[in-house]
Amino acid sequence: MLFRSAEARTCFEGLMANSPEYLPAYLMAGNLLAEMGDKPAAVSTLEAGIEQARAVKDAHTEGELEAALGDLS
């Protein structure tokens, strides 16, 4: 398997900037950042996703993002 984490990170950053309403990107990006060892960026990304989920009243996704955030503690 090829690991192209830096490229994936760049893609997720673009996706979240251009389509902030696409909530799955926050979870996927947060998980990637955690795997890359960038915990502060992972936390920030997951928190931003939680804010977006609350804004659109998506409790399911909010819960998933909060669980992922809790796993980083």
Secondary structure as UniProt FT lines:
FT   HELIX           5..18
FT   TURN            20..21
FT   HELIX           24..35
FT   TURN            36..37
FT   HELIX           39..55
FT   TURN            56..57
FT   HELIX           59..71
//
